[in-house]
Amino acid sequence: MGAKLKVAGWVAVGAVAGALTTMQFQANARSSLSPLPLEELQQLAAVFGMVKSDYVEPVDEKKLINDAIAGMVSGLDPHSQFFDKKNFKEFREGSTGKFVGVGIEIGMEDGLVKIVSPIEGSPAFRAGLKSGDLISKIDDTAVRGLTLDQAVKRMRGEANTKVQLTIYRKNENRSFPVTIVREEIHAQSVRSKIVEPGYAWLRVSQFQESTVEDFAKKLEEIYKQEPNLKGLVLDLRNDPGGLLDGAVAISAAFLPKDVEVVSTNGQIPESKASLKANPDFYVRRGGNDPLRKLPAALKKVPLVVLVNGGSASASEIVAGALQDHKRAIIMGEQTFGKGSVQTVRQLGPETALKITTARYYTPSGRSIQAKGIVPDVMLDETAEGNVFAAFRTREADLEKHLGGADEVKDEAANKAREAAREEARQKLEAEYAKKLEPPKPLPEFGSAQDFPLTQALNQLKGQTVLVSKTAVERKPEAKPGE
């Protein structure tokens, strides 16, 4: 399959940052603010007519129009998108956390799908699948060679239909088939555990509709086990973002009431806002405040937030707010740098437009667009260093990304960074070819082998932290003459 796919298979879960976006929802599109350009619209109509009449074979008119809309929107920036029926369905599944499938959180390891965790109560959980199991076949299709997204699509399907997975269980050195009946799954975006007496770990993997309620429940469970909690690690690594109100709520759980969490600014009046740590800014209409029962001690418990290059959008809002208010120590790697808000406007029953409507700013007024949040303490991924850091793409690397503060877009610089990633990949491939083994995949977040988590606990306990000796802030491209 080639070296690129092999290296991609070694990267931990959720390596593609920005898969979800910080967003708000509006039902109706706004009317045009200025007269339409008639000459260009006449050209569009002329091209439509030529394609319909002259193309080598008949073309569906609706498809032509949808493709034209999609092309227009995709030319704006990497995060604006036209949703047709299929894409809108997938988008809603991502934001609600509900989908039809087998119920597993997955990553890739050595070209196979690795089960990070079966979702409790799901068909996979009931079938006895375990963390660390590898999926080698989905029905009659070999997994090796598929992307993670392709594997996910093969495991999803219609409710009450069957899928057969071939499982390799390493600790038993055996393979076996499992037939699972798909059903609606409620994804768990929040996990937690008591790491050691007095210290807890709470991970938010993305910001979905149920995330804030799940977050509150997990914190209540933590405080039942540890009423005198000494320190908490909030893990936002590889969290690609999600719903804006979720980011505001989770920030509000730790901040004093009514301080600013994030502000937004764009072209239309609705995009100019200051969102505060107050239920008015995150409780949905007719709902109760899911944070109302949290203990008051949570506002002052020592807090470390873990981030990396896969932390994007809503997770950057949380990290930025807690950093600016000096409520937490931010540790890890510089984040992805997606500092924009997308609004979803439904166009019809099954189509919608996701369009970038604002930039967001941390409480101190920082725009992190194309830059990201720079941690207070830089950490490596492992005790051996940042094995995979060179391969990560950030917002600043994306074609047509919105310009950040003080950023001058430089195509030559982008090509140089891409060349550097390719060189690093080739070097890593060569090194491990000599050893006749691939690099070890990154340990599961929250495990005993999780190096950044160990350093976060050391920070909370006042012990020595092994700070990265190589990681440096990635700055915007310098302006000409600087």
PLY file of the C-alpha trace (Angstrom):
ply
format ascii 1.0
element vertex 482
property float x
property float y
property float z
element edge 481
property int vertex1
property int vertex2
end_header
0.00 0.00 0.00
2.98 2.34 0.29
4.83 3.97 3.13
2.38 6.84 3.67
-0.45 4.49 4.57
1.82 2.48 6.85
2.85 5.55 8.77
-0.74 6.83 8.90
-1.74 3.53 10.48
0.62 4.15 13.39
-0.94 7.44 14.42
-3.37 7.39 17.34
-7.16 7.71 17.12
-8.60 10.99 15.80
-5.48 12.16 14.03
-7.48 14.11 11.44
-8.21 17.31 13.30
-11.16 19.50 12.41
-13.37 16.61 11.39
-16.03 18.34 13.43
-16.26 22.10 13.70
-17.28 24.63 16.28
-20.74 25.47 15.11
-24.12 26.95 15.72
-27.41 26.13 14.02
-29.83 28.42 12.21
-32.88 27.20 10.34
-33.13 29.65 7.47
-30.65 31.20 5.06
-30.38 34.97 5.05
-31.39 36.97 2.03
-28.62 38.38 -0.16
-27.03 41.57 1.15
-26.19 42.97 -2.29
-27.49 42.72 -5.87
-26.60 39.51 -7.68
-23.95 39.72 -10.45
-26.15 39.17 -13.52
-23.35 38.70 -16.06
-21.73 35.92 -14.04
-25.11 34.26 -13.40
-25.75 34.31 -17.15
-22.41 32.56 -17.64
-23.37 29.96 -15.06
-26.67 29.37 -16.86
-24.86 29.13 -20.20
-22.41 26.54 -18.85
-25.27 24.59 -17.33
-27.03 24.54 -20.71
-23.87 23.47 -22.58
-23.15 20.61 -20.18
-26.75 19.44 -20.35
-26.90 19.54 -24.16
-23.33 18.79 -25.28
-21.83 16.40 -22.72
-21.03 12.92 -24.02
-23.92 11.37 -22.08
-27.00 12.69 -20.28
-26.37 14.33 -16.90
-28.88 14.60 -14.09
-29.91 18.26 -13.68
-30.20 18.09 -9.88
-26.72 16.61 -9.64
-25.31 19.40 -11.79
-26.85 22.06 -9.56
-25.73 20.35 -6.35
-22.20 20.00 -7.74
-22.18 23.69 -8.68
-23.25 24.68 -5.16
-20.70 22.34 -3.58
-17.93 23.75 -5.77
-18.85 27.33 -4.93
-18.81 26.65 -1.18
-15.66 24.50 -1.18
-13.78 27.40 -2.75
-14.30 29.51 0.40
-12.30 27.68 3.06
-11.67 24.10 4.26
-14.60 24.09 6.70
-17.51 25.47 4.65
-19.52 22.72 2.98
-22.77 22.02 1.13
-24.56 19.00 2.60
-26.52 16.83 0.20
-28.88 14.21 1.60
-26.14 11.66 2.38
-23.67 14.13 3.85
-26.32 15.87 5.94
-27.32 12.54 7.48
-23.68 11.79 8.36
-23.22 15.28 9.78
-26.26 14.96 12.04
-25.01 11.59 13.27
-21.67 13.20 14.16
-23.22 16.11 16.07
-25.83 14.06 17.95
-23.55 11.11 18.70
-26.25 8.74 17.43
-25.62 6.35 14.56
-26.42 2.81 13.48
-23.47 0.47 13.84
-21.75 -2.03 16.13
-20.65 0.34 18.92
-16.86 0.57 19.13
-14.31 3.36 19.40
-11.54 2.54 16.95
-8.09 3.50 15.73
-5.53 1.92 13.42
-2.58 -0.30 14.26
-0.24 -1.83 11.70
-2.87 -1.48 8.96
-5.68 -3.12 10.96
-8.60 -1.57 12.83
-7.87 -1.54 16.55
-10.72 -1.51 19.06
-9.86 1.25 21.53
-12.98 0.60 23.56
-16.38 -1.05 23.02
-19.20 1.32 23.95
-20.88 0.02 27.09
-24.18 -1.73 26.34
-23.57 -1.79 22.57
-23.81 -4.92 20.36
-19.98 -5.11 20.29
-19.87 -4.89 24.09
-22.44 -7.65 24.44
-20.55 -9.79 21.91
-17.48 -9.72 24.17
-15.17 -7.58 22.04
-12.34 -6.08 24.09
-9.99 -3.10 24.05
-6.92 -4.04 22.02
-8.74 -6.49 19.72
-7.81 -6.08 16.06
-10.33 -6.33 13.21
-8.78 -8.01 10.16
-11.92 -8.47 8.02
-15.33 -6.82 7.74
-17.65 -9.34 6.10
-15.55 -10.55 3.14
-13.37 -7.43 2.86
-9.83 -7.42 4.26
-9.22 -4.38 6.46
-5.57 -3.97 5.51
-5.52 -1.29 2.83
-8.73 0.44 3.96
-8.67 3.89 5.52
-10.24 4.33 8.95
-13.18 6.15 7.34
-13.73 3.32 4.83
-13.70 0.76 7.62
-16.23 2.80 9.62
-18.61 3.02 6.65
-18.47 -0.75 6.14
-19.35 -1.38 9.79
-22.26 1.06 9.76
-25.50 0.30 7.98
-29.21 -0.15 8.53
-30.60 -1.16 11.92
-31.21 -4.90 12.44
-28.79 -5.92 9.67
-25.83 -8.20 10.30
-22.10 -7.64 9.87
-19.38 -10.24 10.43
-16.09 -9.11 11.94
-12.96 -11.27 12.00
-11.17 -10.54 15.27
-7.51 -11.14 16.13
-6.92 -11.18 19.89
-3.20 -10.72 20.47
-2.96 -11.92 24.07
-4.62 -15.20 23.07
-2.88 -15.40 19.67
-6.05 -16.43 17.86
-8.51 -15.18 15.26
-12.24 -15.79 15.37
-15.39 -14.49 13.61
-18.12 -12.53 15.39
-21.51 -11.78 13.82
-23.09 -8.60 15.17
-26.55 -7.15 14.55
-26.34 -3.39 14.00
-28.45 -1.07 16.13
-28.65 2.60 17.03
-25.61 3.57 19.08
-25.27 6.50 21.45
-21.58 7.36 21.26
-19.80 8.20 24.50
-17.79 11.37 24.09
-16.72 11.51 27.76
-14.65 9.00 29.71
-13.18 9.21 33.19
-11.42 7.28 35.92
-9.65 7.72 39.22
-6.01 7.38 38.22
-4.74 7.15 41.80
-6.11 8.22 45.18
-7.02 11.89 45.03
-6.42 12.34 41.28
-8.80 11.84 38.37
-8.64 11.85 34.56
-11.57 13.04 32.45
-11.43 12.84 28.65
-13.70 14.67 26.19
-13.21 13.17 22.72
-15.60 15.56 20.90
-18.39 18.03 21.62
-21.74 16.42 20.77
-25.30 17.15 21.89
-25.02 14.84 24.92
-21.44 15.78 25.89
-22.25 18.32 28.61
-24.70 16.00 30.37
-22.24 13.10 30.13
-19.47 15.40 31.40
-21.54 16.37 34.44
-22.42 12.73 35.22
-18.79 11.66 35.05
-17.74 14.49 37.38
-20.48 13.54 39.86
-19.17 9.95 39.79
-15.60 11.18 40.36
-16.62 13.22 43.41
-18.60 10.32 44.87
-15.43 8.23 44.78
-13.09 11.09 45.74
-14.97 13.76 47.75
-11.67 15.50 48.52
-10.28 15.52 45.00
-6.72 16.91 44.94
-6.33 17.33 41.19
-8.04 16.74 37.84
-6.63 16.18 34.34
-8.99 17.34 31.56
-7.85 15.50 28.42
-8.69 17.25 25.12
-6.06 15.52 22.97
-7.30 14.66 19.46
-10.64 16.33 20.24
-11.62 17.80 16.84
-14.33 20.08 18.18
-18.09 20.11 17.80
-20.86 22.25 19.25
-20.05 25.73 20.50
-22.46 25.65 23.44
-20.70 22.51 24.72
-17.36 24.32 24.78
-18.92 27.22 26.69
-20.55 24.86 29.22
-17.42 22.84 29.96
-15.40 26.03 30.38
-18.13 27.39 32.69
-17.88 24.31 34.92
-14.44 25.48 36.06
-14.69 29.28 35.78
-16.33 31.95 37.96
-19.84 32.85 36.85
-20.24 35.47 34.13
-16.60 35.73 33.03
-16.13 35.67 29.27
-15.40 32.28 27.70
-15.12 33.27 24.06
-16.13 36.07 21.72
-16.97 35.86 18.03
-16.86 38.41 15.24
-17.95 38.24 11.62
-19.78 40.13 8.88
-23.38 39.78 10.07
-24.79 41.10 13.39
-25.56 37.58 14.68
-21.88 36.68 14.44
-20.80 39.40 16.88
-21.17 37.98 20.38
-19.55 37.55 23.77
-20.32 34.19 25.37
-20.01 33.98 29.14
-19.82 31.33 31.86
-23.53 31.50 32.49
-26.34 28.99 31.76
-27.97 31.59 29.48
-25.17 30.91 26.98
-25.24 27.11 26.93
-28.58 25.74 28.16
-30.81 24.79 25.25
-34.31 26.21 25.07
-36.60 24.57 27.64
-33.76 22.61 29.23
-32.20 22.58 32.70
-28.63 23.47 33.51
-26.74 20.14 33.42
-24.00 21.66 35.61
-26.30 22.74 38.43
-25.49 19.77 40.72
-21.72 19.90 40.38
-19.85 20.49 43.64
-18.59 24.01 44.34
-15.10 22.54 44.89
-14.81 22.01 41.14
-14.27 25.76 40.67
-10.99 25.58 42.60
-9.65 22.04 42.17
-6.10 22.10 40.69
-6.54 21.51 36.96
-4.29 20.47 34.07
-5.58 20.44 30.48
-3.84 18.10 28.02
-3.83 19.14 24.34
-2.00 18.15 21.16
-1.93 18.94 17.45
-5.25 17.13 17.05
-7.05 19.42 19.53
-9.13 21.74 17.38
-11.93 24.26 17.43
-14.22 23.75 20.47
-11.42 22.08 22.42
-9.21 25.11 21.67
-11.95 27.41 23.01
-11.91 25.52 26.32
-8.12 25.47 26.54
-7.88 29.17 25.61
-10.50 30.25 28.15
-8.97 28.28 31.01
-5.49 29.51 30.06
-6.47 33.19 29.81
-8.28 33.11 33.16
-5.28 31.29 34.70
-7.65 28.54 35.83
-5.57 25.65 34.46
-2.09 24.71 33.33
-2.19 23.79 29.63
0.24 20.97 28.82
1.14 19.09 25.64
1.64 20.26 22.06
0.56 23.39 20.18
-3.03 22.86 19.06
-4.46 22.66 15.53
-5.39 26.33 15.08
-8.99 26.28 13.88
-10.26 29.62 15.13
-13.46 29.92 13.12
-17.16 29.24 13.73
-19.45 27.53 11.24
-23.20 28.07 11.14
-25.41 25.32 9.73
-28.40 26.62 7.78
-30.92 24.11 6.58
-31.89 24.67 2.93
-34.53 21.97 2.69
-35.69 18.84 4.55
-32.50 16.94 3.64
-29.94 19.55 2.57
-28.04 22.28 4.40
-25.18 24.74 4.13
-22.35 24.80 6.66
-20.69 28.17 6.24
-17.96 29.98 8.15
-19.59 33.03 9.75
-17.10 34.24 12.36
-13.67 34.07 13.87
-13.55 33.40 17.59
-11.32 35.05 20.18
-10.12 33.93 23.61
-11.03 36.12 26.61
-7.80 38.11 26.26
-8.68 38.89 22.64
-6.37 36.36 21.00
-7.32 34.91 17.64
-5.79 31.47 17.39
-6.77 31.03 13.72
-3.91 29.26 11.88
-1.83 29.39 15.07
-3.45 27.39 17.87
-3.08 27.45 21.62
0.53 27.32 22.79
0.74 25.20 25.96
2.18 26.58 29.19
4.29 23.41 29.36
5.42 21.61 26.19
5.39 17.81 26.41
6.46 15.00 24.10
4.05 12.22 23.15
6.29 9.54 24.62
9.39 9.29 26.79
11.31 8.72 23.53
10.05 11.95 21.99
7.49 13.02 19.38
7.68 10.12 16.95
4.73 11.19 14.81
4.61 14.97 15.34
6.26 15.73 12.00
3.38 14.11 10.11
0.58 16.20 11.57
-1.22 18.68 9.36
-2.48 21.85 11.03
-4.94 24.54 10.00
-2.12 26.66 8.56
-1.26 23.80 6.19
-4.77 23.53 4.73
-5.38 24.99 1.31
-7.60 28.11 1.33
-7.57 28.38 5.13
-8.61 31.71 6.66
-5.65 33.92 7.40
-4.64 34.24 11.02
-3.46 37.30 12.92
-0.08 38.46 11.56
-0.07 35.57 9.08
1.10 36.12 5.53
0.13 33.17 3.35
3.20 31.83 1.64
2.75 29.00 -0.85
6.49 28.32 -0.84
6.45 27.95 2.95
3.51 25.53 2.75
5.36 23.44 0.19
8.46 23.50 2.38
6.48 22.19 5.36
4.95 19.45 3.22
8.42 18.51 1.99
9.66 18.41 5.59
6.82 16.06 6.56
7.62 13.81 3.61
11.33 13.81 4.51
10.52 12.93 8.12
8.25 10.11 6.96
10.95 8.67 4.71
13.52 8.93 7.49
11.23 7.13 9.94
10.47 4.42 7.39
14.18 3.92 6.76
15.01 3.72 10.46
12.42 1.08 11.17
13.19 -0.84 7.99
16.64 -1.44 9.47
15.08 -2.65 12.71
12.64 -4.88 10.77
9.77 -3.61 12.91
7.40 -0.63 12.86
7.43 2.00 15.61
5.20 1.22 18.55
1.76 2.80 18.28
1.08 5.53 20.81
-0.30 4.19 24.10
-4.02 4.52 24.68
-4.99 7.83 26.29
-5.58 7.32 30.01
-3.51 4.13 30.24
-0.62 3.51 32.64
1.75 3.98 29.67
0.34 7.42 28.76
3.44 9.63 29.10
1.74 13.07 28.91
-0.84 11.97 31.51
1.99 10.92 33.84
3.58 14.37 33.44
0.23 16.07 34.09
-0.12 14.14 37.35
3.43 15.10 38.28
2.50 18.74 37.69
-0.54 18.43 39.97
1.52 16.75 42.70
4.37 19.23 42.51
6.80 16.62 41.24
9.35 16.84 38.44
7.85 17.20 34.95
9.82 15.92 31.95
9.39 18.92 29.65
10.01 18.51 25.92
13.54 19.46 24.89
12.67 19.75 21.19
9.14 21.16 20.86
8.96 24.85 19.95
6.11 27.21 19.17
5.13 27.18 15.52
4.71 30.84 14.60
2.81 32.40 11.67
4.77 33.13 8.53
6.64 36.39 8.97
5.51 39.45 7.05
7.78 40.56 4.20
10.75 42.51 5.50
10.58 41.05 9.02
0 1
1 2
2 3
3 4
4 5
5 6
6 7
7 8
8 9
9 10
10 11
11 12
12 13
13 14
14 15
15 16
16 17
17 18
18 19
19 20
20 21
21 22
22 23
23 24
24 25
25 26
26 27
27 28
28 29
29 30
30 31
31 32
32 33
33 34
34 35
35 36
36 37
37 38
38 39
39 40
40 41
41 42
42 43
43 44
44 45
45 46
46 47
47 48
48 49
49 50
50 51
51 52
52 53
53 54
54 55
55 56
56 57
57 58
58 59
59 60
60 61
61 62
62 63
63 64
64 65
65 66
66 67
67 68
68 69
69 70
70 71
71 72
72 73
73 74
74 75
75 76
76 77
77 78
78 79
79 80
80 81
81 82
82 83
83 84
84 85
85 86
86 87
87 88
88 89
89 90
90 91
91 92
92 93
93 94
94 95
95 96
96 97
97 98
98 99
99 100
100 101
101 102
102 103
103 104
104 105
105 106
106 107
107 108
108 109
109 110
110 111
111 112
112 113
113 114
114 115
115 116
116 117
117 118
118 119
119 120
120 121
121 122
122 123
123 124
124 125
125 126
126 127
127 128
128 129
129 130
130 131
131 132
132 133
133 134
134 135
135 136
136 137
137 138
138 139
139 140
140 141
141 142
142 143
143 144
144 145
145 146
146 147
147 148
148 149
149 150
150 151
151 152
152 153
153 154
154 155
155 156
156 157
157 158
158 159
159 160
160 161
161 162
162 163
163 164
164 165
165 166
166 167
167 168
168 169
169 170
170 171
171 172
172 173
173 174
174 175
175 176
176 177
177 178
178 179
179 180
180 181
181 182
182 183
183 184
184 185
185 186
186 187
187 188
188 189
189 190
190 191
191 192
192 193
193 194
194 195
195 196
196 197
197 198
198 199
199 200
200 201
201 202
202 203
203 204
204 205
205 206
206 207
207 208
208 209
209 210
210 211
211 212
212 213
213 214
214 215
215 216
216 217
217 218
218 219
219 220
220 221
221 222
222 223
223 224
224 225
225 226
226 227
227 228
228 229
229 230
230 231
231 232
232 233
233 234
234 235
235 236
236 237
237 238
238 239
239 240
240 241
241 242
242 243
243 244
244 245
245 246
246 247
247 248
248 249
249 250
250 251
251 252
252 253
253 254
254 255
255 256
256 257
257 258
258 259
259 260
260 261
261 262
262 263
263 264
264 265
265 266
266 267
267 268
268 269
269 270
270 271
271 272
272 273
273 274
274 275
275 276
276 277
277 278
278 279
279 280
280 281
281 282
282 283
283 284
284 285
285 286
286 287
287 288
288 289
289 290
290 291
291 292
292 293
293 294
294 295
295 296
296 297
297 298
298 299
299 300
300 301
301 302
302 303
303 304
304 305
305 306
306 307
307 308
308 309
309 310
310 311
311 312
312 313
313 314
314 315
315 316
316 317
317 318
318 319
319 320
320 321
321 322
322 323
323 324
324 325
325 326
326 327
327 328
328 329
329 330
330 331
331 332
332 333
333 334
334 335
335 336
336 337
337 338
338 339
339 340
340 341
341 342
342 343
343 344
344 345
345 346
346 347
347 348
348 349
349 350
350 351
351 352
352 353
353 354
354 355
355 356
356 357
357 358
358 359
359 360
360 361
361 362
362 363
363 364
364 365
365 366
366 367
367 368
368 369
369 370
370 371
371 372
372 373
373 374
374 375
375 376
376 377
377 378
378 379
379 380
380 381
381 382
382 383
383 384
384 385
385 386
386 387
387 388
388 389
389 390
390 391
391 392
392 393
393 394
394 395
395 396
396 397
397 398
398 399
399 400
400 401
401 402
402 403
403 404
404 405
405 406
406 407
407 408
408 409
409 410
410 411
411 412
412 413
413 414
414 415
415 416
416 417
417 418
418 419
419 420
420 421
421 422
422 423
423 424
424 425
425 426
426 427
427 428
428 429
429 430
430 431
431 432
432 433
433 434
434 435
435 436
436 437
437 438
438 439
439 440
440 441
441 442
442 443
443 444
444 445
445 446
446 447
447 448
448 449
449 450
450 451
451 452
452 453
453 454
454 455
455 456
456 457
457 458
458 459
459 460
460 461
461 462
462 463
463 464
464 465
465 466
466 467
467 468
468 469
469 470
470 471
471 472
472 473
473 474
474 475
475 476
476 477
477 478
478 479
479 480
480 481
